[in-house]
Amino acid sequence: MKHLLPILGLLLAPLLAVAQPTQTLRGRVVDRESKYPLFGATVQLLDKANKPTTGTTVDTLGRFRLPNVPVGRQTVLVTLIGYKNALLNNIVVDAGRETILDVELDEAINELATVTVKAQRTGDAKNEMALVSARQFTVDEADRYAGSRGEPARMASNFAGVQGADDSRNDIVIRGNSPSGVLWRVEGISIPNPNHFAIPGTSGGPVSIIRNNTLANSDFFTGAFPAEFGNGIAGVFDLKLRNGNNERHQRSLQFGFLGTEAMAEGPLSRKSGASYLVTYRYANLWLFNKIGIDIGTQAVPTYQDASFRFSFPLKGRDGAPGGRLSFWGFGGTSTVDILVSEQSVSDRNIFGQNDRDQYYTSRMFVSGLTFEKPLSRKTFLKATVAASGTVQDANHNYLFLRNGPDGKPAVQNDRFVIDRIAPILDYRFADTKASVSLALTHKFNARSSLKAGLNADTYFFNLYDSVRVVVTRPGVVPELQPWQPRWDTRTRALLLQPFVQWRTNLTEKLTLSAGLTSTIFTLNKHSVSPVEPRAGLVYELPNRQKLSVAVGLHSQMMPTYAYFYQTPDLTSSFRPTPMSELNREVGLTKSWHYVAAYDRLLGRNVRMKLEAYYQYLFNVPVEVGRTSFSILNTGAGFSRVFPQKLYNGGTGRNYGVELTLEKFFSDSYYFLVTGSLFDARYRGSDGVLRNTDFNGRYAFNALVAKEFTFERGQGKRNSLNVGAKYTAVGGRWYGPVDEAASQLAQEILFKDATRNTLQFAPYRRFDIKVDYKMNRMNARGGRLTHTIAVDLVNILGIENLLSLSYAPQPDGSFIKQEYQLGFLPVFYYRIDF
């Protein structure tokens, strides 16, 4: 018996060795500007005391590999003599998939081997030209933040100076600007609104088409952004797509509130390093509507989306690193039929008008080819060609309701009694775009680098819209008028944006980034902004502090559909009188950004940041005559705008102060507290200084999360994340309703002179997110990760009043207060293997 125990120990040793599940952590280390591989760099895994536990060196192609890394959150230190250290906190390692890192190092100004340099700050932007109002975000943050639903835009609404515009949509308001001022870019290409159920002229929607599991670490900008970003005056999402695993096939299946989805990635050729990554998702909302979960409407939205990326490494000559060619794309389609004729009077419908059946479909796609290559140790080239497009197709059928004996709409079995249904709206907007992005980065030395390039987009417009007005008068049967065309355009135009940006370290403590860009839109002669300067300066202070300032001139064209609107004749004759496009000659909106920031690290993982800004907007499109209309109030919600003749005579100004206090994820918890005080006002053609629709005056967010880990026997390690978020935002602005005009237009119209003199109640929301992860590993090396998560959005069920809607009511009125979504459980189960 005494010899049996040692023998059993030897036999069971391979099984006991998997008591702690592990996974491979690997990646590449390159120079930040030239993307040239940094041979000889050291990559180390640190323990909780910041002491190395294991490490490796980078090969000639910049690659490194750390096998058998315990699952959980890890800290990685990357060092190389002559370069600043990179300390990567909170790297998530799961059993079900390899963790692959792309690490970029900054060259140290003092190249002496004995100099000690600081690590790159967590959260600093990937873009080396951005010095202020910029932040890098990770996929883990988008997944971890309560209420974010795994979407970049909803995640960004937690940052200082940023707020969500609507519970039912993911549009964001940055520093009081319209959501339409946000620029979305992928791999250097500007893209259409990347959301399902997108409305022309908006940048958001109810559900994002872009999936977090396809993204690499990306940048988000809130002001004074570098010269390479044009055609945006509010902010920028600069998204990067990740490559698939080029060594091992990995799969993921997920079922949840937002859809059933699948993802697969792996090597196309292990010899060449080519890889693939594909995803597909289909909506499940029909199921949750059946079991009584409130999605805001009795109509069942349907949508599906897909994405792909095929990556092909290219061989270099004479031992030099080769480039990479990537073919990528994503897109989606969405449909919702809001059939009021089949709904009950008591049914809730926040997505449509209650006097008509509405059929709506939207589609969006983008596909591109990206070439990247280090031309030398100092120079890097990136070029992308792409095609993209978006289509919105809608039809409305008006419901002629039967009146009861009291003259009000008759109701039977909780439904309006309908006499007949007639079509009143038919529109199809299609924008297609061919794009080219070229950027060349050259590093002169450790102190100075230059980035120059060109962004070019050719737009192809195909817009059609025709409407019939329904004249309603008390006690009179509604009268249907002839069709009136509002859009009928087939044309094209070119948008050009050359740029150059130079960054230099004037001293070891003082850094300057300065650039120039131009914006040229060939639709008309007024849409030219020949010189737009951008500049930023940052000064490193003792005790891990820094001061930053930045200034920039930015410009943006109108929502494209607004250029081609034809005003129908709404006189008493109601005769079709097509007109020429009213606003085809409107020029660019322009904006000066001024920003000052103070940043301090209060500890290894705690940062405080204070920013103050002033934004002056001019050349803003407003209506001819004396009205309160301004393009600055558009771009949020599910409605288009129908302005009269416009000219560039409006102005606006936004100013405010923002505070961020953030503890990055360490010691199993994190928190983020942001606060903003701001004022956003504008002048229309009547010269009156008014609140913008989005001038909430203040915004506050507080997020916190704690992770608990559990060992569950051999080859099992579980973790539980519990997070919470509280949001408080000042209410949106509106004015008294012009009832007569609203009856005629069949939508809410406000009295012009008193526009935005009334404010909705403050917006409040409390969210909780729970995420349980189970990592499994068996003796044969098989690895699985199960994730069960639920995002409890607005758990207190607060009814936030954000808008007014037009709808016929049983009492004969047509103004209805419209509350956004109440409590909403967003959950999913995912398995990675």
N, C-alpha and C positions, 0 to 999 in steps of 0.2 A: 504493500500500500504506500510505503514511504517513497517508492520509486515511481508510483503512478501519477502523483500530483505534478512533478516536474515534466513528465512526458505529456500530460494533458495541457500544461502551460505552453509547451512548445507547439502543440497542435492548434491551440486556440489563439496563439499570438497574432496570426494574420487577421482574425476576426476582431480581436480587441484593438487592433491598430486603427480600426475605422470608427472607434468610439466617438471621435470628433470629426464630423463631416468636413471635407476640404474641397477646394476648387483651385484651378489655375488662374493666376493673375499675370497678364502679360500686356505688351504694347510696344510703343515706339517713343523715342526721345529725339526731338529735333530742335533746331534753332528757331526762335519765335518768328523772326522776319524772313529768313531765307528758306526755312523748312528743311534745311540740310541735316542729315543724320549726325548725331553727336556721339561718335565712337568713343568708348571708354567711360562714359558717364556711369555713375554708380546708383543703383536703385535698391533701397533698403526698406524693409518692413519694420515699423516701430511698435513697441508695446505701449501700455498705458503710461509708463514712466518715460516715454520718448527715448527708449534705448533700443538699438537695432537687435532684431531677433534673427533675421536672415537677410540675405542680399545677393545681388548679382551685378554684372557689368553689361553694358550695351555693346552689341556687335557692330560691324562696319555698316550695316544697313539701318542702324538705330534701334534694333529690336532687343527686347529683354523678356525674360520669363521667370516667374516665381511659382513653382509647383507646390501643391499641398498647402495652400494658404487656408487657415481656418475660416469657415463661413462667419459672417457678421460684418461689422463695420471696422475697417482697417485704416491705418495711417501710413502713408508712403512718403519717403524722403528721397528726392532725386538731386544728386550733386555732381558737379564737374568743375574742375579748376578753371577759373576765368569766367564762370557763369554764376548767376544768382541761384541759390538753392530754390527748389520748388517743394513745398510741404503740402501734400495733398491729404486733407482731412476727410473723414466720413466716406471712404470708398466702400461701397456696398458689395460684399462678396456672397453670392448665393450658390447653393449646391447645383441648381438646375441649369446654370449657364456660366460660361467663362466670363471673367471681368477683363475687359480690354481697355487700356488707357492710351490716349495720345497726349504726351507731355511736351510742352514747349517751354524752353528755357531762355531767359533774357541774359545777354552777354553783360558781364560786369564792366563798368567804366575803367576801374583800376584792375589791370590784368595780372598783377603780381600774385604769385601762388599763395602768399601768406595772408592776403587780405580776407577778412571775414565779411560776408555779404548776407543781407537779410532774405528771408524767403518771400516769395510772392504772396501778397495778401489774398486770403480766401474771398471770393466774390468779385475780384477785379475783372474787368472786361477782357475777353480774349483779344479784341481789336487793340493792337499796340498804339494806334493813333488816338484813342479815346482817353481823355484825362479826367472828365467830370460827367456827372449825370448818366453814368453807364454802369451796367452790372451784368456779370455772367450768371446764368442760371443753369441748373443741372436738371436732368430728367428726374432724379430723386426728389428734388424740391417740388416739382410739379405733381409728383405722386404723393408726396408726404403732407403738403399743406391741406388742412381741413377746408372743405368747401371748394377746392380747386377742380375736382372731378377729372384730374389728370390732364388738364388743358393749360397750355402756356399763358393764354390771355387771362383766364380766371386766377392763375397763380400770380401773375404780375399785378393784379388788383390789390395785392397785399403790400406792395412796395410803396414807399413814401411818394406822395404826389400823384398817385394812381388810384382810381376808384372804378368799380363796375357801374355801368350805365343802367342795368336792368336785371332783375332776377331771372327772367326768361331768356336772356341773351348774354353773350360773353363780350360785348363791346366794352371798351375801356375808355375812360375820360382821363387824360393826362394833363395835369396842371390847368384844369378848366377848359381845355380845348375840346372840340368836337371829336368823337371817335373816328370820323372820316379822315382826320389828319394823321392817322397812324399808317406807317409804311410797313408792309410785310415783304421780307426778302428771304429767298432760299438759294443757297449756293451762289450768292451774288446777283440773282435775278429777282426783280420785283414781280410779285404774283398777285392774281386777283384775290378777292375775299375768300380765305380758305375755310369756309364754314358751310354747313348744310343750311338750307332755307335762307340763303343770302338774298338780301334786298339790294337793288342798285343803289350805289352811293354810300354803302355802309362797309365797315371792316369787321363786323362781328356777326354772330348768329347763335341759335340755340345750342348747336353741337359742332365741335371742331372736326374738320376732315383730317387734320394733321394728327398723327398718333405719336404719343410720347416715346413709344418703344422704337421708333425709327430715328429719333433725334440724338445728336451728340450735344455736348455742352455748347450753348449759344449765348448771344448777347441781346440785351434789352436797353434801349436808350430813351431818356425822357427829355432831352433838350440839348441844344448846342452840339449836335453830333458831327462827326468828321465829314470831310468833303465828299467822300465816296457815296454818301446817302443823299439822294435828291428826291424831289416830288413828295415831300412830307414836312409838315410844320408842327406836329405834336410829338411823335415818338417813332421808334423803329424796333421791330422784331427782326433780328438778323439771325436766321436759323441755319444750322449746319446739320446735314444728314450723316448718319453713321454708316460704316461699311458692315457687311455681314461677317460672321466669324469665318476666317479663311483656313481653319484647321479642323474644325469639328462641326458636324451637323447638330443644330439645336432647334427645338420646336417649342411653341407656346400656344395653349388653348385657353380662352377666357369666355366666361358667360356672366353677364351682368345687366344692369339697368340700361346702359347705353348701347348694348348690343352683344351679339355672339361674334367672337373674332378669333382668328388663327394667324400665327406667324411662323415662318420657317426661314432659317438662314444656315449657311454652311459654305464649304469650299466647292467651287466649280472645278478647280484644279489645285491640288495640294502642292504640286511642283512649281507652278507659276505664282501661287498665292491669290488667284482670282476667287471671288466670293459672290454670293447672292444673298438677298434679303427680300422677302415678299410678305405682305400682310393683306388680310381681307376682313371686313366687318359687316354684319347685317343687323338691323335694328330689331329690338325685342319689345318695343313700346306697346304693341298690340296685346301682348300677354299681360303686362302690368296694368294696362287700362282695364282689362277684363277682371282683374282681381281688386280693382278699386283704388289703385294708387293715383293720386292727383297729378296729372301732367299738364294741367292748365286748359284742357279742351277735351270734349267728348270725341272729337275727330282724332284719328290715329295717324300720326306722322310716320312715314316709312322712309328709310334711307339706307344706303350702303356705300362703302368706300373701300379703296384698295391702294396699295403703294408697292413700289419695287425699287431696288437699287442693285445693279450689277457692277462690280468693281474689278478692273483689270490692271494689275501692276505692269509697268513697262520696263524693259531692261535698259540699263545705262551702258555707256561706252567706257572702256578702259577703267573699269572698276568704279566709276562714278555712279551715284544712285540714279535710278530711273524715275520716270514719272508715274502717273496713274491716270487711267481713263475710266470714267464712271458714267453709266447710263442709268438714269433715275426718273421717277415720276410718281405722281399720286393724283387722286381725283375722287369725286363722289357724286352721287345723284340723290335727290330727296324730293318727296312728294307728300302733300297733305291736301285732302279734300274736306273742307269744312262745310258740311251740308246742314245748314240751319233748318232746312225743310224736314229733316229727319230727326231733329233734336227736340228735347223738351224745353219748355219755357224756362225751367229752373236750371238747365244745364249751364255750366260755367264755360266761358269761351274768351280767353284773353288774347288769342292770336288772330281774331277776325271780327268782322262787323256782323251784327245780328239781324240785318235786313236782307241778306243775300246768301246764296250758295257760292262758295269760292273754291276754285280748283287751281292749285299752285304747284309748279315743279321748278326746281333749280338744279343746274349741273355745273360742275367746275372741274378742270383738269390742268395739270402742268407737267411737262416732260422735258428733260434736258440731257445734254451731254457735257460733262465737265472734264477738262484736261488740267492736271496739276503737275508741275515739274520744277525741281531746283535746277536752275541753269548753271549755277556755280555755288561756291560756298557763300556767296554774297547776294545772289539774285534768285528770286522765285517768281514763277509765272503761273497764273490761274486764269483760265478762259472757260466760259460757259455759253453754249447756244441752247435756246429753249423755245418751246411753243406752249402757249397757255390760252385758256378760254373760259368764259362763263356764260351761262344762258339762264334767263328767268322767263318763265312762261306762265301766264295767268289768264283765267277766264272767270267772270262773275256773272251770276244769274240773279236778277232781282226778284224778290218774293212779293207779289201783290196780295196783301193780307185782307181777309174779309172782316168788315166791321160788324160789331154786335149792335144790339138795340141802343146802347148808350153811346154809340159813335166811336168806341174804342176797339182795338183789334180783338176779334173773337178768339177765345181759348177753349179748346175741347180736349179732354184727357191730357192736360198739361202741355198741349201743343197749340201753336198758332194755327188758325184755319186759313189755308192758302187757296186763293181763287185761281191764280195762274203764275207761271214763272217765265221770265223773259231775259235774254242775254243783254247785259249793259256794258261789259268791259271785255276787251280782248287785247292782250299785249304780249309781245315776245321781244326781249332785249338780248342780243348776242354780241359780245365783245370777244374778239380773237386777237392774240398778240404774238408776234415773233420777236424774240429778245436776244441780245448779245451783251455779255459782260466780259470785259478784259481788264485785268489788274496785274501790274508788274511791281514787285517790291524789291528794292535794292538797298542793302546795308553798306554804307560807306566804311563804317568802323563801329566800334562798340558804342560810340556816342550818337551816331547820326544815321538815319535811314529815310528813304523816300518811297512813297507809294503813288503810282499814277495809273490812270486807266480811262476807260470809256464804258458807259452804260447806254444802250440804245434799244428802244422799243418801237416797233411798228404796230399801230393799232388798226384793226379792221372792224368798223362799226356796222351793225345791221339791226336797226331798231324800228319796231312797229308798235303803235298803240292807237286804239280807237275806242271811244266811249259814247254812251248814250245817257243823257241826263234824265232823271226821274223828277218831275216837278210835283211836289207834295204841298197841299194846302189843307188847312183844317176843314173837315166835313166834305172834302172833294176827293173823288177817286184819283189816285196818282196818275199822272200823265207821262207817257214815255215819248221822248223826243228823238229826232233822227240821229244817226251816227255822226260823230265829230272826230276827225283824225287829230291826234296830239303829237305823234311821232311817226315819221316815215323817212328813214335815213339809211343810205348805204354809202359809206365813204371811208377814208383811211387818213391817218396822220402819223407823223414820226415824232418821238420824244428822244432828244439827245442830251446826255449829261457827261461831258468830259470832266475829269477831276485830277488834282494833284495834291498830295499831303506830305509834309516834311516834319519829321520828329527829330529833335536833337537834345542832348543833355548839355546844357550850357555850363553846368558844374555838376559835381556829384550829387548835389541837393536840388538843383533847379532844372526842370524839363520843360521844353517848349514844343508844341505841336501846332503847325500853321498850314492852312491849305486854301485852295481856290477851286470853285466849281462853277459851271454854267448850266442853265436849264433852257432848252429850246424846244418848244412844242409847235409844230408846223401847221396846226389847224388854222391859226390866224397870226397876223403880224404883231399882235399885242402880247403874245405868250412867249416872250423872250426875256430872260434874266441873264445878261451877259457875264456879270461878275458877282459871285457870292463868296465873300471871304469867311473863313472859319479859323479860329485860333483858341488855344488853351495853354495854360501855364500852371504847373504844379511845383510847390516848394516843400521839400521834406524837412520837417522840424525835429528837434530832439524828442525823445520819449515816445517814439512811434506815432508821431503826429504829421499831418500834412495840410497845406492850404492849396486850394485850387481856384482858378477863375477861368471862364471861357466866354466867348462871344461868337455869334455866327448869324449870317443872313441866310434864310431858307425860303423856298417858294414851293407852291403846289398848284396844280391845275384843279379845276372844279371836278366834281363827280361827272364822268364823261357823258352820261345821259342828259345832264342839265344843259349842255351846249345846244342840243337839237330840239328842244321843246317848241311846239307850235301852239299858241294859245287859241283854243276854240272860241267861237262867238257864243256868249251866254246871254245874249239879249232876248227880248220877248219873242222875236221871230224864230229863234232857234234854227236858223238855216245854216247848213254847212258852208263855212267860209275858210278854207285852208289858208294858212299864213306861212310866210317864210320862217325859218328857224330864228327865234328871237335873240338867242344868246351865243351864237357861233363866234362872235368877235370879242367875247369877254376874255380878259387877260388873266395872268397868274395872281393868286394871293401870295403876299410876301410877309415875312415875319423876322424881326430881330430877336435873338435870344441872348440874354445876359445871365450868367450863373456864377455864384461864388459858393465855395464849400469848405468846411472844416471837418477833417477825418482824424479819428484817434482810436488806436487799439488800446482798450482798457485792460486787456489780458491776452493770453495766447489765442483765445477763441471768442473774445467779446469785442465788438466794434461799436463805436458811436459815430454818427455822421450827421452833420447839420448843413443844409443847403438853403440858400436864398436865391430867388430868381426874379427876373422881370422880362416880360415878353411884350413887344409892341407889334401889332398886326396892322398892315395897311394894304391898299389895293384890294380890299375885300369886296367881292361881288354883292351889291345891294340893288334894290329895285329903283328904276327911274321914277322920279316923283318924290313924294314925301311919305315914306312908309317905314315900318319897323323891321322889315325883313332883312336878314343877313344870312349868308351861306354858313356862318359860324354856328348857327343853331341846328344844322342838319346833320344827318348821319347816324342817328340812333333810332331804333325801333323798326317796325315792319311797314313803314309808309315811305313813299317817295314824296318829293316836293314839286310843286308846280308854280314856279315864280313867274312874274311878269318880266318885262324887259329889264335886264341887269346891266350894270356898269361897275367899274372898279373904283367906287367912291366911298366905301365903308372903312372903318377902323375898329380896332379892339385892343385891349390891354389886359394882361394877366400878371399878377405878382403874388408872391407868397413865400413862406418859409416851411421847411420840412425837417423832421427829426427822425432818425432811424437808430434804434438800439437793438443790436442783434448778437445773440450768442450762437455761433455755428455749432453744428451737432458734435458734441463731445461729452464724455462721461454719461452717455446714454440719454441726453436730453438736449433740447434747443429751445430758444424762444426768439420771437421777432416782434418788436413793438414799433409802429410807425405812426406819425401824426403829421397833419398838414393843416396850415391856416392859409387861406388864399382868397383872392377876389378876382373874378373874371367878368369883364364888362365889354360892351360893344356899342357902336353907333351905326344906325342904319342911315338911309338917305334923309330921314327927318331930323338928323342931328342930335337926337336925344340919347344920352348915355344910359344904357339899360344893363340889367343883369343878363348874362347869357343863360340859356336853358340849364346849363350844367354848373352854375355858380352856387354850389352847396356851401361855400365858405369854410367848411372844415371837413376833415376825414380822419378817422382813427381806426387802427387795426391792431389787434393783439393776438398772436399765435403762440402756442406752447405745445410741446409734445415730449413724451417720455417713452423710452424703449426698455422693455424687460426681456431678458433672455432666459431660456430654460434648457437644460440638458435632459433628454428623454431616452436615456439608454444608448446602446451601441448604434452609432451611425445616425443619430437623431439630434437635431438642435433646433429649437423653436424660438420665435421672438414675437413679442406683443408690443405694438405701437399704439399709444393712446394720445390723441391730439385734440386741441380745441381752438376755436377762433371766435373772436367777437369783433364786429364791425359796427361803427356808428358814423353816419355821413349826413351832412345837411341836405335838406330836401331840394328837389328840382323846382324850377320857376315856371309859371304859366300866367294866364290872365283871364279876365271875364270872357265868356263865350259869346260870339256873335251868332245868335240862334237863327236869324233869317238867312245869313250867308251859309251857315252849316247845313240848314235844310236844303238849300240849293245845291251845294257841293257834295252833300252826303258824306261829309267828314267834318271833324272838329275844326272850326276856324275861330280865332280869337279876335276880339276887338283891337284894332291896330293901335290906337292911342294909349291903351292901358296894358299893352303886352308885357308880360313878365313882371307884373306888380304884385302877384300873389305867389306864395311858396307852399309847396306840399310839406307835410310834417316830416321831421327827421327820419331817416332810414336806419333801421336797426336789424341786426341778424346775429344769431349765435349758432355755430356749427360744431359738430363733434365728428372725429374720424377715428375708427378703430381698424387696425390692420394686424392680422395674425398670420405669421409666416412659419411654415414647417419645412425644414431642410432634412432630406433623407439621403443616406448613402449606404450601400450594401457592400458585402465583402468582395464582390466582383467588380466594384468600381462604378456601378450604376448610381446616378445622381438625379434627384428630383427636388423641386421646390414647389410647395403648395402655398398659395396666398388667398386668404379670405379677408375681404375688406368691405367696410360699409362707411359711407360718407353721409352723415345725418345733417342735411342742409336745412337751416332755419328750424332748428329743433323745437323752438318755442312757438312756432306757427304764427309769427308776427305778420300781420297784414300790412304790408308797405304800399301806400298809395303813390304811384309813380306817373299816372297818366289819366286822361279822360278819353272816353271813346264815344263814338256815334252809334246809336242803336235804337230801333223802335221798341218802346216798352208797352206793356199791357195798359198802362194808364195814359198812353198817348204821348208821353214825353220821349226825348231822344238822347238826353245826356245821362250817362251812367258813370259813376265812379268805378275805376278799374284797379283792382288789387292784383299784385303779382303773386307768384307761386307761394303757397304756404309751406308746411313741412314736406320735405322730399327726401326719401331714403335712396341714395345712389350706392348700389352695392355691386360686387363682382367676386367671382371665384376664378383663379388662374392657376394653371399648372405649367411649369417650365421643366423641360426634360431634354 
